[in-house]
Amino acid sequence: MPPRFNNPIVRDLAWVAGSPALLDSQLLPIRDPLQGSIWRKDPDYLWHELSALDAAPHRLAELFSDSPDRRLGSHYERLWHTLLTLAPDTRILAHNIALRRGAHTLGEIDLVMQAADGAIVHLELAVKFYLGRADLHDPQQSCSDPQHWWGIDTRDTLAHKLDRLTQHQLPLSQRLPELITAHRALPLPEVSAAWLQGGLFTPLGQPMPLPSGGIAPPRPLHWCPVRALKELPTRSRWLQLPHKEWLMPPAAGAAQTLCPSDMHALCLRLGRHRARMFCAAGDDSLSAERLLCMDDAWPG
């Protein structure tokens, strides 16, 4: 269990370092960026390093580059860049490598690194929040279909992401010698794998099994339409997480707690077409319960 951190970036670093993957290796090659690292063998060493960073946050200016790209996925990648730079036994060789043939861009490789065991690894990194569609699931099946896990943007499904990774993104590293221009000295990766984190959110009050290879999260993860907030226990208390702060729970006492009626009013005030993330108040750990609230019209 990590200690409590105050700096929001350090809190996100702790979430990225301490949270499990969405999937195991049944559906695609999965590899922890810190596999074999001393930080995995001795987690207290990792928490000590992050505690030192939390106490001297000015160091973050050197480690965590600012960016005009405010997308959560870009933020997530930069968190991993920071962790792999801090780790004593990993090394980033290149990241965000655009592969082109002439004027045509064929794709981008997220990361090439030297792992703790010396292996040259191509990694595709992604943070994803998928919502289970219990109305599409066959209750006779013990596992759900990846097609039945939809992103907030309904064009993004777990099935589509898996297909994109296995058919396009992961094979790109084998084409480095013919396509790369800016990093001609980059060694050919020995391993290509993905590392997906985030959450698989089951419908509130509707049991739904995870897809094959899905890893049970350390905390309850549910989603519901706005109208279902009225069905939550009236005595329950929640904290709203701003969109760019969906990773680590907020620091203790960092925000006003909300009852379900407050949450309902807030969602109506914020308007349609916005997802809202809440976490259970009183728990600022990685195991804090999460609730992702969608517009009543979603996924229409």
Backbone hydrogen bonds in HBPLUS format (Angstrom, degrees):
<---DONOR---> <-ACCEPTOR-->    atom                        ^
c    i                          cat <-CA-CA->   ^        H-A-AA   ^      H-
h    n   atom  resd res      DA  || num        DHA   H-A  angle D-A-AA Bond
n    s   type  num  typ     dist DA aas  dist angle  dist       angle   num
A0011-ARG N   A0007-ASN O   2.90 MM   4  6.18 152.0  1.98 153.0 162.0     1
A0012-ASP N   A0008-PRO O   3.02 MM   4  6.25 150.4  2.11 139.3 146.6     2
A0013-LEU N   A0009-ILE O   2.83 MM   4  6.16 152.6  1.90 148.6 157.1     3
A0014-ALA N   A0010-VAL O   2.92 MM   4  6.18 152.2  2.00 146.1 153.0     4
A0015-TRP N   A0011-ARG O   3.02 MM   4  6.35 150.8  2.11 142.0 149.9     5
A0016-VAL N   A0012-ASP O   2.91 MM   4  6.18 167.5  1.93 156.8 158.9     6
A0017-ALA N   A0013-LEU O   2.91 MM   4  6.06 161.9  1.94 148.8 154.1     7
A0018-GLY N   A0014-ALA O   2.86 MM   4  5.80 145.2  1.98 143.5 152.6     8
A0019-SER N   A0015-TRP O   2.92 MM   4  5.60 134.9  2.12 151.3 155.5     9
A0022-LEU N   A0196-LEU O   2.81 MM 174  5.71 149.9  1.90 139.8 144.3    10
A0215-ILE N   A0022-LEU O   2.89 MM 193  5.58 164.0  1.91 147.9 145.1    11
A0024-ASP N   A0213-GLY O   2.71 MM 189  5.10 145.7  1.82 141.3 153.3    12
A0194-ALA N   A0029-PRO O   2.94 MM 165  6.17 161.8  1.97 140.0 144.2    13
A0031-ARG N   A0194-ALA O   3.04 MM 163  6.10 155.2  2.10 151.0 154.9    14
A0035-GLN N   A0032-ASP O   2.94 MM   3  5.04 159.8  1.98 119.8 118.7    15
A0037-SER N   A0034-LEU O   2.90 MM   3  5.24 161.8  1.93 132.8 135.6    16
A0040-ARG N   A0037-SER O   2.96 MM   3  5.37 140.0  2.13 106.4 117.0    17
A0041-LYS N   A0037-SER O   3.20 MM   4  6.63 149.9  2.30 143.8 152.7    18
A0042-ASP N   A0038-ILE O   2.75 MM   4  5.80 145.0  1.87 147.0 156.3    19
A0045-TYR N   A0042-ASP O   2.87 MM   3  5.57 143.4  2.01 121.2 130.5    20
A0046-LEU N   A0043-PRO O   3.00 MM   3  5.07 114.9  2.44  97.1 112.5    21
A0047-TRP N   A0043-PRO O   2.96 MM   4  6.37 164.8  1.98 159.9 162.6    22
A0048-HIS N   A0044-ASP O   2.87 MM   4  5.97 148.4  1.97 141.0 149.9    23
A0049-GLU N   A0045-TYR O   3.06 MM   4  6.34 155.9  2.12 146.2 151.7    24
A0050-LEU N   A0046-LEU O   3.01 MM   4  6.35 158.9  2.05 154.4 160.3    25
A0051-SER N   A0047-TRP O   2.82 MM   4  5.95 148.2  1.92 142.3 151.7    26
A0052-ALA N   A0048-HIS O   2.99 MM   4  6.25 152.6  2.07 147.1 153.7    27
A0053-LEU N   A0049-GLU O   3.06 MM   4  6.34 148.3  2.16 139.8 148.7    28
A0054-ASP N   A0050-LEU O   2.81 MM   4  6.03 148.3  1.90 144.3 153.4    29
A0055-ALA N   A0051-SER O   2.98 MM   4  6.22 143.2  2.12 141.7 151.0    30
A0056-ALA N   A0052-ALA O   3.10 MM   4  6.29 127.0  2.40 134.0 147.2    31
A0056-ALA N   A0053-LEU O   3.20 MM   3  5.05 135.5  2.41  91.7 103.9    32
A0059-ARG N   A0056-ALA O   3.10 MM   3  6.21 171.9  2.11 134.1 135.5    33
A0060-LEU N   A0057-PRO O   2.92 MM   3  5.42 153.0  1.99 112.9 121.1    34
A0061-ALA N   A0058-HIS O   3.23 MM   3  5.80 150.3  2.32 110.7 117.2    35
A0062-GLU N   A0059-ARG O   3.07 MM   3  5.58 142.9  2.21 110.8 120.0    36
A0063-LEU N   A0059-ARG O   3.25 MM   4  6.56 149.3  2.35 142.6 151.6    37
A0064-PHE N   A0060-LEU O   2.65 MM   4  5.24 166.3  1.67 146.9 151.9    38
A0075-HIS N   A0071-ARG O   3.03 MM   4  6.35 161.1  2.06 153.4 159.1    39
A0076-TYR N   A0072-LEU O   2.84 MM   4  6.05 156.0  1.90 150.7 157.3    40
A0077-GLU N   A0073-GLY O   3.08 MM   4  6.36 156.2  2.14 144.5 149.8    41
A0078-ARG N   A0074-SER O   3.08 MM   4  6.35 160.9  2.11 150.5 155.3    42
A0079-LEU N   A0075-HIS O   2.99 MM   4  6.29 141.1  2.15 144.6 155.6    43
A0080-TRP N   A0076-TYR O   3.19 MM   4  6.58 154.5  2.26 148.4 153.9    44
A0081-HIS N   A0077-GLU O   2.94 MM   4  6.33 152.7  2.02 147.5 156.0    45
A0082-THR N   A0078-ARG O   3.02 MM   4  6.22 153.7  2.09 141.3 147.4    46
A0083-LEU N   A0079-LEU O   2.99 MM   4  6.32 163.4  2.02 151.5 155.5    47
A0084-LEU N   A0080-TRP O   2.91 MM   4  6.03 169.8  1.92 157.0 159.4    48
A0085-THR N   A0081-HIS O   3.04 MM   4  6.12 134.9  2.25 137.5 148.8    49
A0085-THR N   A0082-THR O   3.22 MM   3  5.14 129.9  2.49  94.2 107.4    50
A0086-LEU N   A0082-THR O   2.93 MM   4  6.17 151.9  2.01 149.9 157.8    51
A0087-ALA N   A0083-LEU O   2.86 MM   4  6.03 151.1  1.95 150.6 158.4    52
A0091-ARG N   A0114-GLN O   3.04 MM  23  5.07 151.3  2.13 142.8 148.7    53
A0114-GLN N   A0091-ARG O   2.71 MM  23  5.07 164.3  1.73 155.9 161.6    54
A0093-LEU N   A0112-VAL O   2.84 MM  19  5.52 155.2  1.90 143.4 149.5    55
A0094-ALA N   A0112-VAL O   3.15 MM  18  5.27 152.1  2.23 148.0 145.8    56
A0112-VAL N   A0094-ALA O   2.84 MM  18  5.27 160.9  1.88 160.6 155.9    57
A0096-ASN N   A0110-ASP O   2.84 MM  14  4.59 157.8  1.89 115.4 121.6    58
A0097-ILE N   A0109-ILE O   2.87 MM  12  5.01 149.2  1.96 148.2 150.1    59
A0109-ILE N   A0097-ILE O   2.85 MM  12  5.01 157.0  1.91 141.1 143.5    60
A0099-LEU N   A0107-GLY O   2.83 MM   8  5.48 179.0  1.83 161.8 161.6    61
A0106-LEU N   A0099-LEU O   2.77 MM   7  5.63 153.6  1.84 151.0 160.0    62
A0101-ARG N   A0104-HIS O   2.84 MM   3  5.29 160.4  1.88 157.3 161.9    63
A0104-HIS N   A0101-ARG O   3.10 MM   3  5.29 157.5  2.15 127.0 126.0    64
A0111-LEU N   A0123-LEU O   3.21 MM  12  5.22 129.6  2.48 157.0 162.4    65
A0123-LEU N   A0111-LEU O   2.87 MM  12  5.22 163.0  1.90 146.8 152.6    66
A0113-MET N   A0121-VAL O   2.91 MM   8  5.35 160.2  1.95 150.4 156.1    67
A0121-VAL N   A0113-MET O   2.83 MM   8  5.35 167.2  1.84 159.6 163.5    68
A0115-ALA N   A0119-ALA O   2.85 MM   4  5.32 162.8  1.88 161.4 161.8    69
A0118-GLY N   A0115-ALA O   2.90 MM   3  5.18 160.8  1.94 114.5 118.7    70
A0190-GLU N   A0120-ILE O   2.80 MM  70  5.48 149.6  1.89 140.0 147.4    71
A0191-VAL N   A0120-ILE O   3.35 MM  71  6.69 148.8  2.45 153.3 158.8    72
A0122-HIS N   A0191-VAL O   2.74 MM  69  6.02 174.8  1.75 165.4 166.8    73
A0193-ALA N   A0122-HIS O   2.95 MM  71  6.38 158.0  2.00 162.1 168.1    74
A0124-GLU N   A0193-ALA O   3.01 MM  69  6.48 144.3  2.14 142.7 153.8    75
A0195-TRP N   A0124-GLU O   2.90 MM  71  6.26 150.6  1.98 167.3 165.7    76
A0126-ALA N   A0195-TRP O   3.20 MM  69  6.55 153.6  2.28 154.4 151.2    77
A0197-GLN N   A0126-ALA O   3.00 MM  71  6.48 157.7  2.05 155.4 162.3    78
A0128-LYS N   A0197-GLN O   2.77 MM  69  6.25 157.3  1.82 155.3 156.8    79
A0199-GLY N   A0128-LYS O   2.89 MM  71  6.46 148.8  1.99 157.8 161.3    80
A0130-TYR N   A0199-GLY O   2.95 MM  69  6.34 162.2  1.98 168.1 168.2    81
A0201-PHE N   A0130-TYR O   2.78 MM  71  6.07 165.8  1.80 172.7 172.1    82
A0131-LEU N   A0150-TRP O   2.69 MM  19  5.18 171.4  1.70 148.7 149.8    83
A0150-TRP N   A0131-LEU O   2.94 MM  19  5.18 155.0  2.01 147.5 140.4    84
A0132-GLY N   A0201-PHE O   2.81 MM  69  5.99 173.0  1.81 165.3 164.5    85
A0133-ARG N   A0148-HIS O   2.83 MM  15  5.35 154.0  1.90 168.3 172.0    86
A0136-LEU N   A0133-ARG O   2.99 MM   3  5.56 157.0  2.05 114.7 121.7    87
A0137-HIS N   A0134-ALA O   3.24 MM   3  5.07 141.2  2.40  94.3 105.1    88
A0141-GLN N   A0138-ASP O   2.92 MM   3  5.67 168.8  1.93 127.9 131.7    89
A0144-SER N   A0210-LEU O   3.17 MM  66  5.65 164.8  2.19 115.3 119.5    90
A0148-HIS N   A0145-ASP O   2.78 MM   3  5.42 163.5  1.81 124.2 130.1    91
A0149-TRP N   A0146-PRO O   3.28 MM   3  5.53 158.8  2.33 113.6 113.1    92
A0159-ALA N   A0146-PRO O   3.24 MM  13  4.69 133.6  2.47 112.0 104.9    93
A0158-LEU N   A0149-TRP O   2.94 MM   9  5.60 158.3  1.99 157.2 161.8    94
A0151-GLY N   A0156-ASP O   2.58 MM   5  5.07 153.6  1.65 175.5 167.9    95
A0156-ASP N   A0153-ASP O   2.87 MM   3  5.74 169.1  1.88 132.4 136.2    96
A0161-LYS N   A0157-THR O   2.99 MM   4  6.28 161.1  2.02 152.9 157.9    97
A0162-LEU N   A0158-LEU O   2.94 MM   4  6.15 162.7  1.97 153.9 158.1    98
A0163-ASP N   A0159-ALA O   3.00 MM   4  6.19 160.9  2.03 148.3 153.6    99
A0164-ARG N   A0160-HIS O   2.88 MM   4  6.04 159.6  1.92 150.0 156.0   100
A0165-LEU N   A0161-LYS O   2.96 MM   4  6.14 158.4  2.00 150.2 155.4   101
A0166-THR N   A0162-LEU O   2.97 MM   4  6.12 175.9  1.97 155.3 156.6   102
A0167-GLN N   A0163-ASP O   2.90 MM   4  5.70 160.0  1.94 147.3 153.4   103
A0168-HIS N   A0164-ARG O   3.05 MM   4  5.43 143.6  2.18 129.1 137.6   104
A0169-GLN N   A0164-ARG O   3.04 MM   5  6.38 163.7  2.06 151.7 156.0   105
A0170-LEU N   A0165-LEU O   2.89 MM   5  5.61 170.6  1.90 151.8 154.5   106
A0172-LEU N   A0169-GLN O   3.23 MM   3  5.46 147.4  2.34 104.0 113.4   107
A0174-GLN N   A0171-PRO O   3.12 MM   3  5.77 147.7  2.23 117.0 124.8   108
A0175-ARG N   A0172-LEU O   2.86 MM   3  5.40 159.3  1.90 117.7 124.8   109
A0176-LEU N   A0173-SER O   3.29 MM   3  5.31 166.5  2.30 107.3 108.5   110
A0179-LEU N   A0175-ARG O   3.14 MM   4  6.20 139.8  2.31 153.1 164.9   111
A0179-LEU N   A0176-LEU O   3.17 MM   3  5.25 133.1  2.40 101.2 113.9   112
A0180-ILE N   A0176-LEU O   2.91 MM   4  5.27 165.6  1.93 152.7 152.5   113
A0186-LEU N   A0183-HIS O   2.98 MM   3  5.41 165.2  2.00 118.6 122.5   114
A0202-THR N   A0221-LEU O   3.13 MM  19  6.39 152.7  2.21 141.3 134.3   115
A0223-TRP N   A0202-THR O   2.97 MM  21  6.10 137.6  2.15 139.8 143.8   116
A0206-GLN N   A0203-PRO O   3.08 MM   3  5.27 166.8  2.10 128.6 127.3   117
A0204-LEU N   A0223-TRP O   2.82 MM  19  5.59 157.9  1.87 167.3 160.9   118
A0214-GLY N   A0211-PRO O   2.85 MM   3  5.24 160.7  1.88 137.4 137.5   119
A0290-ARG N   A0220-PRO O   2.98 MM  70  6.33 168.5  2.00 166.1 169.0   120
A0222-HIS N   A0290-ARG O   3.18 MM  68  6.41 159.6  2.23 139.7 145.6   121
A0292-LEU N   A0222-HIS O   2.88 MM  70  6.31 160.9  1.92 147.0 152.1   122
A0224-CYS N   A0292-LEU O   3.01 MM  68  6.51 145.9  2.13 151.9 157.3   123
A0294-MET N   A0224-CYS O   2.86 MM  70  6.13 161.6  1.90 149.8 156.2   124
A0228-ALA N   A0225-PRO O   3.02 MM   3  5.55 143.9  2.16 113.2 122.9   125
A0226-VAL N   A0294-MET O   2.93 MM  68  6.01 125.3  2.24 167.5 171.8   126
A0229-LEU N   A0226-VAL O   3.01 MM   3  5.62 164.0  2.04 119.8 125.0   127
A0231-GLU N   A0228-ALA O   2.91 MM   3  5.40 159.4  1.96 114.5 121.4   128
A0232-LEU N   A0229-LEU O   3.17 MM   3  5.54 166.0  2.19 111.1 115.4   129
A0236-SER N   A0233-PRO O   2.98 MM   3  5.44 161.4  2.02 116.3 122.4   130
A0281-ALA N   A0237-ARG O   2.98 MM  44  5.52 174.5  1.98 130.8 131.2   131
A0238-TRP N   A0258-LEU O   2.84 MM  20  5.03 153.5  1.91 140.1 149.1   132
A0258-LEU N   A0238-TRP O   2.72 MM  20  5.03 152.4  1.80 144.0 152.9   133
A0239-LEU N   A0279-CYS O   2.83 MM  40  5.36 152.3  1.91 153.4 162.9   134
A0279-CYS N   A0239-LEU O   2.90 MM  40  5.36 152.1  1.98 146.9 156.1   135
A0241-LEU N   A0277-MET O   2.82 MM  36  5.43 169.1  1.83 155.9 154.3   136
A0245-GLU N   A0242-PRO O   2.79 MM   3  5.26 160.4  1.83 124.0 128.4   137
A0254-ALA N   A0251-ALA O   2.97 MM   3  5.29 140.9  2.13 145.3 138.6   138
A0262-ASP N   A0259-CYS O   2.94 MM   3  5.20 120.5  2.30 106.8 122.3   139
A0263-MET N   A0259-CYS O   2.97 MM   4  6.31 156.0  2.03 156.1 163.9   140
A0264-HIS N   A0260-PRO O   2.93 MM   4  6.17 155.7  1.98 147.6 153.8   141
A0265-ALA N   A0261-SER O   3.03 MM   4  6.24 162.1  2.06 145.6 149.9   142
A0266-LEU N   A0262-ASP O   2.87 MM   4  6.08 156.8  1.92 149.5 156.4   143
A0267-CYS N   A0263-MET O   2.95 MM   4  6.17 161.0  1.99 150.7 155.1   144
A0268-LEU N   A0264-HIS O   3.09 MM   4  6.35 157.4  2.15 148.1 154.0   145
A0269-ARG N   A0265-ALA O   2.94 MM   4  6.13 149.8  2.03 144.9 153.7   146
A0270-LEU N   A0266-LEU O   2.92 MM   4  6.16 150.3  2.01 151.3 159.0   147
A0271-GLY N   A0267-CYS O   3.23 MM   4  6.41 131.1  2.49 136.3 147.6   148
A0276-ARG N   A0293-CYS O   3.03 MM  17  5.13 161.9  2.06 145.4 151.1   149
A0293-CYS N   A0276-ARG O   2.76 MM  17  5.13 172.1  1.77 161.8 161.5   150
A0278-PHE N   A0291-LEU O   2.85 MM  13  5.13 155.9  1.90 149.7 157.6   151
A0291-LEU N   A0278-PHE O   2.84 MM  13  5.13 155.7  1.89 148.8 149.8   152
A0280-ALA N   A0289-GLU O   2.92 MM   9  5.31 153.9  1.99 142.5 149.3   153
A0288-ALA N   A0285-SER O   3.24 MM   3  5.60 157.7  2.29 117.7 116.6   154
A0298-TRP N   A0295-ASP O   2.95 MM   3  5.41 158.8  2.00 115.5 122.4   155
A0300-GLY N   A0297-ALA O   2.60 MM   3  5.43 140.0  1.75 144.2 147.5   156
